[in-house]
């Protein structure tokens, strides 16, 4: 059955339906969901016929979702504790949680067309926020990854191998990481939001939130031990019940993490196109880390999250345009995000994203700015500025368009003028190290580079400083109807060209930058010749570079590709062995991980890790395999089932260390 034809159902309705089933019917639930008949519409309802006396009717509420148990009825004798009703509800997609009483207008954390998706999923997410956000505060001490490991994996850690990566919320999450190349970089393995930090710094979790976190930890550990193969409707219902409990306790971030895991389990079990096991592993890591911190009662700022995006008064602002970025999501949203910089260096964004897909993404770049009656479009704002009175600003730097907001156009600044010039003043390696130390999507980075040549769909460049490594410029969005890829190909045809680049560093790839805009380098002879009305910058998603924008004559002598493969410390490292082990656990559960240690030489698989200097990674992987295969005995010597919590701690320790080591390698690749 195509679940897309079903109305969405809230988590608590699904959880109640599964909990009401008897143990015998629960065993048949997964098969019943797979064999659920197609529904037919009738008078605003959707009807499913399992037989003459078993007809399930779903009547969505005004929101279009089934939010109450009474909106799903079955005509059989066992209703509402019947298998038919539970099967239909289990096959339906999950609805987005509705705002609780007291939540104001805005967007929920983790929801909306611009949140949480990466460009690989055809949904580029503008990483936005003030200069000190997102992530930990800039003066927060970032732990340094190093060789070795000791300690534990956080509150009540049960593994014997430690981890030195801080989770950013006041609790150690386990495992130091050796960069392998003699360079250590701070790596943050947590999941905090600086915007929430300011609000929640003095508000530790309440007793109800601690209990909700403990319940969520327990069911998350069970779901991880089961894996995709055994993570059926019953396991998912337990997660949904814990998610609803977290919601009632005021923990929207924990709720969103649990819902992501449930959606990932469903997609993996149904083998949907585009589903990646790595995404589900990342969702499990986030859920386990959040639940563990809540259960410990020692979690720090930003742990609870915000139910709705709150906009606070920002007073008067003077902002300068940086660039504009097209937004195109897999769910049919399209639009533009214009990046701005305040006079004090704080970063802001103004977005216009609505349903409409590619056509709207292309047209929104020249649409009028919907802010305080400003007579300006996004193209003009990206190269100009605004004076705003009565501004409203969210914690992540988004400008709101409230009734009291007034804005008038103001002269902009060139990239070589303050405050914009400060973005290009620091070496890229130093800026990337600071950006990656924050546990959030990296912000914008500026640097001056020289074109080397093309490498497939990427553009190889080298920063204009001594002993700089090769960098890869990767299209910010691969859609062929957007101008990113075509512009990079144009630049690749002019080796030696000096270019000023503004983009977002890729936290998953070595020395890779997704450029949003390019400009001419002040003082360079062989550089771009852009029209004066472009103010010496071109938005790569909208403006198309032409032959007249490039200098005449041949390429100057200097940097050039020598034909040798570009070294990639991330791809060449043996950390993929740990990643494969973690993903094996997500796919096959605890038993699959235990099987990896039953070969003739189980420990030899981690020899390459030790030889490359990743001794802590090898220890954590070995501890995970050992914990997965552990079978304790009771007082009479009989084998019993091991606790899933110890296995979850071991898996989380290895995951936290892998993330820290990976970020260390990425940061080192820029040096």
C-alpha atoms as one frame of an Amber mdcrd trajectory, in Angstrom:
protein
   0.000   0.000   0.000   1.170   3.495  -0.780   1.410   5.248   2.600   1.505
   8.621   0.831  -2.252   8.260   0.184  -2.966   7.945   3.910  -3.602  10.948
   6.138  -0.794  11.547   8.641  -1.303  10.280  12.182   0.145  11.723  15.391
   2.579   9.702  17.478   0.301   9.213  20.489  -2.558   7.780  18.392  -0.271
   5.166  16.843   1.310   4.314  20.190  -2.096   3.853  21.872  -3.339   1.577
  19.093  -0.309  -0.719  19.351  -0.314  -0.762  23.144  -3.968  -1.870  23.161
  -3.143  -5.016  21.176  -2.687  -8.357  22.871   0.707 -10.066  22.762  -0.594
 -12.491  20.114  -1.789  -9.695  17.832   1.424  -7.711  18.237   3.332 -10.581
  16.657   1.125 -10.279  13.565   1.245  -6.493  13.301   4.154  -6.132  10.852
   2.582  -8.622   8.437  -0.770  -6.875   8.759   0.800  -3.497   7.923   2.510
  -4.970   4.858  -0.811  -6.459   3.698  -2.936  -3.424   4.450  -5.479  -2.866
   1.632  -5.712   0.293  -0.426  -7.991   2.967   0.952 -10.888   4.679  -0.762
 -12.113   8.206  -0.096 -15.686   8.800   1.037 -17.193  12.029   2.445 -13.865
  13.390   3.678 -12.825  10.042   5.180 -10.554   7.229   4.037 -12.024   3.712
   4.223 -10.088   0.415   4.319 -11.920  -2.888   3.855 -10.308  -5.950   5.409
 -13.521  -7.944   5.043 -17.267  -7.644   5.279 -17.239  -7.008   9.038 -13.834
  -5.299   9.291 -13.894  -1.803   7.818 -11.479   0.826   9.148 -12.436   4.469
   8.680 -10.068   7.389   9.188 -11.617  10.834   9.549  -8.836  13.455   9.681
  -9.409  16.622  11.673  -9.267  20.189  10.369  -5.475  20.008  10.141  -5.698
  17.045   7.762  -4.158  14.669  10.306  -5.607  12.041  12.624  -4.977  13.555
  16.042  -7.494  11.706  18.224  -8.280   8.042  18.792 -11.930   8.605  17.889
 -10.957   9.654  14.365  -9.888   6.065  13.580 -12.629   3.452  13.993 -13.092
  -0.155  12.953 -16.328  -2.131  12.615 -15.028  -5.476  13.886 -15.910  -6.976
  17.270 -12.443  -6.413  18.766 -12.374  -2.685  17.998 -10.682  -0.504  19.127
  -8.235  -3.201  20.262  -8.157  -4.840  16.867  -5.356  -5.613  14.451  -7.056
  -3.887  11.505  -7.132  -0.466  13.129  -3.553  -0.736  14.402  -2.329  -1.871
  10.966  -3.857   1.111   9.171  -2.532   3.573  11.746   0.899   1.937  11.632
   1.018   2.227   7.845   0.129   5.920   7.845   2.884   8.554   7.805   3.683
  10.379  11.013   2.197  13.826  11.429   4.242  16.804  12.514   3.471  17.617
  16.171   1.002  20.429  16.627   1.863  23.338  18.905   1.118  22.780  22.561
  -0.864  25.323  24.532   1.311  28.362  25.186   3.527  27.993  22.142   3.630
  31.128  20.040   3.688  31.495  16.293   6.767  30.502  14.366   8.418  27.362
  13.160   9.150  24.345  15.290  12.777  23.421  15.943  13.770  20.782  13.464
  10.768  21.316  11.208  10.130  23.302   8.094  11.507  23.378   4.598  14.883
  24.785   5.562  15.831  22.601   8.506  17.931  19.546   8.850  18.466  18.524
   5.256  21.756  18.454   3.466  22.475  19.342  -0.202  22.980  15.639  -0.951
  19.295  15.142  -0.222  18.358  17.795  -2.778  17.489  20.208  -0.009  20.270
  22.655   0.733  20.048  24.168   4.171  21.410  27.649   4.657  23.483  27.506
   7.805  22.451  30.682   9.461  22.941  32.397  12.767  24.512  35.281  14.595
  28.274  35.589  14.737  28.412  33.634  17.992  25.868  31.026  17.004  25.009
  28.276  16.435  26.910  25.911  18.664  28.797  26.650  21.818  29.830  30.139
  22.780  33.025  31.296  21.116  34.877  31.493  24.400  33.901  27.959  25.364
  36.899  25.710  25.642  36.819  23.111  22.893  38.496  19.834  23.876  41.438
  18.731  21.844  41.417  15.387  20.163  44.418  13.295  20.928  45.697   9.762
  20.975  44.598   7.307  23.542  41.417   7.090  25.488  40.376   6.739  29.046
  37.411   7.448  31.181  33.851   6.687  30.238  31.124   7.553  27.847  29.200
  10.055  29.856  26.850   9.875  32.816  26.843   6.313  34.048  29.005   5.139
  31.165  29.350   1.399  31.146  32.158   0.891  28.703  35.731   0.828  29.828
  37.124   2.804  26.930  36.915   6.558  27.149  36.402   9.409  24.818  37.637
  12.934  24.958  35.081  14.636  22.760  32.845  16.995  24.645  29.189  16.943
  23.796  28.877  20.675  24.184  26.323  20.314  26.982  28.423  19.706  30.052
  28.877  15.928  29.847  31.656  13.888  28.294  30.480  11.718  25.439  33.514
   9.591  24.998  36.646   9.166  22.866  39.709  11.166  21.908  40.702  11.198
  18.283  44.113  11.257  16.695  44.094  13.223  13.474  46.593  10.779  12.017
  48.755  13.519  10.510  50.188  14.956  13.687  47.574  17.700  13.854  44.946
  17.770  16.589  41.833  19.862  16.252  39.023  20.614  18.670  36.018  18.460
  17.893  32.627  18.892  19.407  30.499  15.763  19.440  27.340  17.079  20.998
  24.214  18.718  19.729  23.529  22.102  21.287  22.036  25.319  20.002  23.525
  28.607  21.091  20.231  30.371  20.720  18.687  28.087  23.292  21.774  28.430
  25.454  20.979  32.007  26.271  17.447  31.098  27.316  18.075  27.842  29.176
  21.468  28.453  30.802  19.916  28.789  34.254  17.197  26.161  33.757  18.355
  22.575  34.429  16.018  19.720  33.431  13.011  19.332  35.711  12.279  15.994
  37.446   9.587  15.282  34.847  12.085  15.928  32.043  14.655  13.669  33.690
  12.074  10.864  33.922  11.082  11.411  30.299  14.728  11.305  29.277  15.293
   8.061  31.183  12.280   6.462  29.492  13.462   7.653  26.092  16.955   6.302
  26.751  15.593   2.862  27.665  13.438   2.466  24.554  16.157   3.971  22.318
  18.648   1.410  23.599  16.168  -1.386  22.883  15.539  -0.044  19.379  19.275
   0.151  18.671  19.790  -3.416  19.907  16.955  -4.578  17.647  18.210  -2.755
  14.547  16.293  -2.320  11.321  15.639  -6.046  10.914  13.752  -6.282  14.223
  12.674  -2.656  14.551   9.091  -3.272  13.497   5.856  -1.563  14.444   6.003
  -2.589  18.115   9.492  -1.160  18.616   8.483   1.967  16.727   5.375   2.366
  18.892   7.507   2.295  22.028   9.642   5.062  20.574   6.535   7.047  19.667
   5.159   6.700  23.196   8.462   7.923  24.647   8.495  10.785  22.125   5.016
  11.857  23.178   6.039  11.700  26.847   9.037  13.903  26.053   6.725  16.330
  24.259   4.435  16.615  27.272   7.496  17.182  29.472   8.549  20.144  27.326
  11.349  18.421  25.377  10.680  19.157  21.696  14.259  18.432  20.726  14.119
  14.916  22.178  10.722  14.386  20.559  12.043  15.449  17.147  15.046  13.123
  17.493  12.793  10.159  18.288  10.495  10.907  15.354  13.502  11.067  13.010
  14.574   7.602  14.143  11.083   6.174  13.629  10.843   7.671  10.149  14.311
   6.331   9.364  13.386   2.821  10.559  10.270   2.863   8.403  12.157   4.059
   5.347  14.878   1.447   5.819  12.417  -1.407   6.323  10.449  -0.336   3.246
  13.682   0.163   1.275  12.640   3.568   0.043  14.703   5.313  -2.597  17.174
   7.789  -1.170  17.318   6.166   2.257  20.883   6.083   3.607  21.955   3.917
   6.516  24.414   6.628   7.535  21.499   9.045   8.071  19.742   6.569  10.361
  22.971   5.988  12.296  23.329   9.750  12.781  19.707   9.944  13.965  20.332
   7.184  16.513  23.460   8.951  17.733  21.577  12.214  18.255  18.686  10.466
  20.009  20.896   8.449  22.354  23.062  11.439  23.226  20.080  13.666  23.956
  18.302  11.003  26.015  21.447  10.177  27.998  22.038  13.795  28.912  18.431
  14.273  29.962  18.426  11.091  32.017  21.599  12.157  33.825  19.958  15.406
  34.921  23.200  17.270  34.260  22.530  18.384  30.710  23.463  21.932  29.889
  21.995  24.760  27.805  19.930  24.052  24.743  19.199  20.447  25.681  15.442
  20.823  25.736  15.144  22.744  22.475  12.483  25.240  21.541   8.938  24.264
  20.606   8.526  27.211  18.249  11.047  29.594  16.768  10.820  32.679  18.962
  11.551  36.134  17.583  12.816  38.702  20.040  13.117  42.458  19.709  16.395
  43.438  18.098  15.912  47.222  18.132  17.531  49.158  15.335  19.808  47.302
  12.932  22.088  48.298  10.070  22.780  45.292   7.870  24.879  44.828   4.727
  24.153  42.282   2.009  26.614  39.424   1.503  25.003  37.144  -1.076  21.813
  35.276  -1.895  21.343  31.534  -2.047  18.599  29.592  -3.860  16.711  27.032
  -1.756  15.194  23.951  -3.385  13.924  21.083  -1.241  12.843  17.544  -2.035
   9.418  18.300  -0.555   8.546  20.903  -3.179   9.609  24.102  -1.439  11.578
  26.749  -3.254  12.837  30.231  -2.584  15.820  32.299  -1.623  17.843  33.112
   1.478  19.783  36.370   1.540  22.758  36.437   3.888  23.412  39.689   5.745
  26.083  41.061   8.060  25.465  43.578  10.813  27.677  46.518  11.596  28.914
  44.651  14.686  29.792  41.523  12.689  26.655  39.571  13.649  25.226  37.456
  10.843  21.577  37.496   9.807  19.420  35.962   7.110  16.215  36.962   5.373
  14.399  34.061   3.759  11.504  33.716   1.355  10.762  29.989   1.026   7.347
  28.696  -0.032   5.864  25.799  -2.006   6.714  26.086  -5.667   9.809  24.005
  -6.358  12.378  24.944  -8.976  10.370  27.714 -10.610  10.036  29.566  -7.350
  13.680  28.995  -6.402  14.755  30.631  -9.654  12.257  33.494  -9.525  12.575
  34.337  -5.833  16.067  35.737  -6.347  14.534  38.849  -7.882  11.384  38.934
  -5.715  10.638  41.880  -3.465  11.879  41.770   0.098   8.969  41.230   2.483
  10.335  43.209   5.399   8.944  46.446   6.777   7.857  47.832   3.423  11.393
  48.008   2.049  11.298  48.908  -1.660  14.041  46.451  -2.551  14.355  42.995
  -4.069  16.644  40.194  -2.919  19.113  40.873  -5.732  19.459  44.472  -4.600
  19.614  43.516  -0.923  22.449  41.021  -1.541  24.567  43.922  -2.836  23.036
  46.719  -0.785  21.864  47.167   2.760  18.961  47.958   5.058  18.250  50.177
   8.024  15.716  48.383  10.203  13.774  49.774  13.139  11.781  47.579  15.494
  13.631  44.518  14.187  12.687  41.048  15.395  15.430  38.413  15.343  15.304
  34.693  16.094  18.025  32.879  18.000  19.566  31.615  14.748  19.716  35.082
  13.198  16.592  35.072  11.027  14.924  38.432  10.616  11.190  38.492  11.249
   8.597  40.587   9.453   6.392  41.694  12.342   3.877  44.503  12.229   6.157
  46.968  13.956   9.148  46.321  11.693  10.167  49.149   9.379  13.015  48.984
   6.873  14.471  51.358   4.333  17.187  50.657   1.742  20.689  51.796   2.628
  23.998  51.797   0.747  25.809  48.483   0.871  29.480  47.727   1.308  31.962
  46.090  -1.025  33.686  42.909   0.046  36.916  44.803   0.636  35.193  47.312
   2.962  34.379  46.890   6.617  32.588  45.100   8.127  32.530  42.659   5.192
  36.303  42.615   4.738  36.718  40.882   8.119  35.243  37.704   6.629  38.257
  37.372   4.316  40.964  38.525   6.710  41.636  35.249   8.539  43.369  32.180
   7.091  40.801  29.615   6.003  42.282  26.877   8.194  41.876  28.967  11.329
  38.293  29.912  10.484  37.342  26.317   9.629  38.808  25.037  12.878  36.577
  27.418  14.803  33.502  26.676  12.706  33.869  22.894  13.033  34.377  23.152
  16.780  30.761  24.281  17.045  28.217  21.509  16.957  26.066  22.920  14.182
  26.043  23.500  10.470  29.114  25.627   9.684  28.571  29.277   8.855  29.954
  31.213   5.907  33.677  31.382   5.211  35.558  33.813   2.997  38.976  33.313
   1.412  41.070  34.371  -1.603  42.051  31.500  -3.889  43.723  30.808  -7.198
  42.130  28.442  -9.707  44.096  25.264 -10.406  41.745  23.242 -12.603  38.759
  20.927 -12.742  38.421  17.578 -10.998  35.171  16.038 -12.214  32.316  18.235
 -11.017  34.625  19.937  -8.513  36.923  22.902  -8.980  40.424  22.670  -7.518
  41.815  25.897  -6.065  44.625  26.904  -3.757  44.418  29.609  -1.147  46.596
  32.647  -1.797  49.045  32.040   1.023  52.273  30.141   1.463  52.101  26.334
   1.741  48.323  26.303   1.344  46.728  22.935   0.467  44.499  22.288  -2.499
  40.839  22.999  -1.835  37.793  21.610  -3.623  34.934  23.872  -4.593  31.787
  21.796  -4.782  28.481  23.077  -6.226  26.252  24.293  -3.421  23.328  22.690
  -5.235  23.736  20.141  -8.045  20.467  20.883  -9.870  21.351  21.575 -13.526
  18.767  24.375 -13.810  20.601  26.374 -11.157  23.773  28.195 -12.127  26.184
  26.681  -9.560  27.711  23.923 -11.686  27.895  25.973 -14.895  29.687  28.814
 -13.124  32.275  26.482 -11.593  32.953  25.017 -15.030  33.530  28.525 -16.365
  36.006  29.250 -13.595  37.816  25.944 -14.199  38.633  27.100 -17.742  40.851
  29.893 -16.395  43.686  28.339 -14.356  45.663  30.882 -12.387  42.658  33.177
 -11.959  42.544  34.883  -8.569  39.062  34.701  -7.051  37.550  35.824  -3.776
  35.138  33.113  -2.570  32.361  33.192   0.005  30.909  29.801   0.864  30.149
  27.154   3.420  32.787  24.564   4.405  31.635  20.969   4.069  32.001  19.254
   7.485  31.956  15.780   5.907  34.654  16.167   3.256  38.318  17.064   3.348
  39.138  20.674   2.393  35.842  21.170   0.563  33.927  24.418   0.237  30.464
  24.971  -1.242  30.754  28.475  -2.750  27.742  30.764  -2.755  29.353  33.824
  -4.334  32.630  34.869  -5.952  34.276  38.216  -6.569  37.460  39.873  -7.699
  40.538  39.920  -5.487  41.627  43.471  -4.623  45.040  44.285  -6.104  45.230
  41.159  -8.299  45.817  41.643 -12.013  44.456  38.320 -13.270  41.067  38.283
 -11.584  37.381  38.622 -12.426  36.109  41.735 -14.221  32.535  41.966 -13.000
  30.070  44.735 -13.923  29.962  47.736 -11.566  26.295  47.081 -10.802  27.290
  43.681  -9.390  29.591  45.454  -6.891  32.455  43.066  -7.754  30.574  39.941
  -6.684  28.468  37.276  -8.394  25.903  35.024  -6.716  26.726  31.610  -8.151
  23.164  30.332  -7.833  21.650  33.201  -9.839  24.249  35.205 -11.781  25.852
  33.476 -14.741  29.480  34.253 -15.505  30.161  35.193 -19.126  33.323  35.499
 -21.194  33.424  39.256 -20.686  33.697  38.737 -16.931  37.153  37.169 -17.286
  40.455  38.966 -17.997  42.004  38.975 -21.442  45.184  37.093 -22.176  46.550
  33.758 -21.078  46.947  32.357 -17.621  49.855  33.679 -15.568  52.563  31.363
 -14.380  52.025  30.094 -10.890  49.911  27.438  -9.333  48.882  24.643 -11.649
  47.722  21.062 -11.347  50.609  18.610 -11.653  48.421  15.616 -12.573  48.934
  13.796  -9.291  45.831  12.722  -7.321  44.782  15.161  -4.643  45.396  13.661
  -1.182  42.277  13.118   0.899  43.038  12.429   4.549  39.391  11.659   5.301
  38.811   9.176   2.472  42.213   7.529   2.955  41.849   7.019   6.707  40.795
   3.594   8.060  37.970   5.142  10.086  35.543   3.641   7.581  35.948   0.380
   9.508  34.379   1.938  12.588  31.649   3.555  10.520  30.829   0.235   8.874
  30.653  -1.454  12.281  28.252   1.200  13.601  26.053   0.962  10.526  26.100
  -2.833  10.807  24.681  -2.438  14.292  21.961  -0.098  13.040  20.983  -2.444
  10.210  21.258  -5.829  11.913  21.133  -4.943  15.578  23.215  -6.318  18.399
  23.486  -9.815  16.936  25.011  -8.529  13.694  27.737  -6.688  15.613  28.443
  -9.766  17.717  28.855 -11.857  14.556  31.686  -9.602  13.367  33.748 -10.775
  16.354  33.305 -14.489  15.716  35.707 -14.799  12.813  39.073 -16.572  12.967
  40.940 -13.337  13.798  38.364 -10.778  14.952  40.908  -8.319  16.325  42.954
  -8.137  13.111  40.249  -6.037  11.497  41.294  -3.097  13.685  45.025  -3.425
  13.063  44.967  -0.742  10.331  43.372   1.635  12.817  46.180   1.167  15.324
  48.892   1.445  12.673  47.370   4.713  11.472  47.390   6.114  15.004  43.710
   5.585  15.804  44.274   3.439  18.870  41.248   4.843  20.687  39.006   4.044
  17.715  40.281   0.452  17.691  39.693   0.116  21.428  36.170   1.485  21.193
  35.308  -0.763  18.255  36.658  -3.775  20.124  34.681  -2.814  23.221  31.509
  -2.527  21.147  31.977  -5.983  19.630  32.746  -7.476  23.044  29.671  -5.892
  24.615  27.480  -7.041  21.731  28.563 -10.653  22.240  28.408 -10.612  26.042
  25.953 -13.117  27.565  25.726 -12.866  31.371  24.610 -15.682  33.658  22.223
 -15.655  36.564  22.866 -16.961  40.077  22.286 -20.520  38.866  24.711 -20.255
  35.962  22.037 -20.000  33.272  22.542 -17.699  30.292  20.401 -14.564  30.362
  19.807 -11.696  27.973  22.302  -8.881  28.386  21.043  -5.395  29.078  20.662
  -3.272  25.975  21.868  -0.188  27.873  25.463  -1.378  28.105  25.440  -2.052
  24.370  23.947   1.385  23.700  26.681   3.071  25.764  29.379   1.206  23.826
  27.781   2.112  20.485  27.391   5.758  21.494  31.023   5.962  22.644  32.278
   4.646  19.302  29.930   6.989  17.437  30.997  10.059  19.420  34.660   9.249
  18.884  34.139   8.682  15.163  32.476  12.079  14.813  35.272  13.784  16.746
  37.996  12.031  14.753  36.268  12.786  11.461  35.982  16.493  12.258  39.607
  16.541  13.360  40.683  15.117  10.018  38.523  17.584   8.114  39.957  20.514
  10.071  43.510  19.225   9.560  42.953  18.956   5.793  42.574  22.747   5.598
  45.919  23.450   7.287
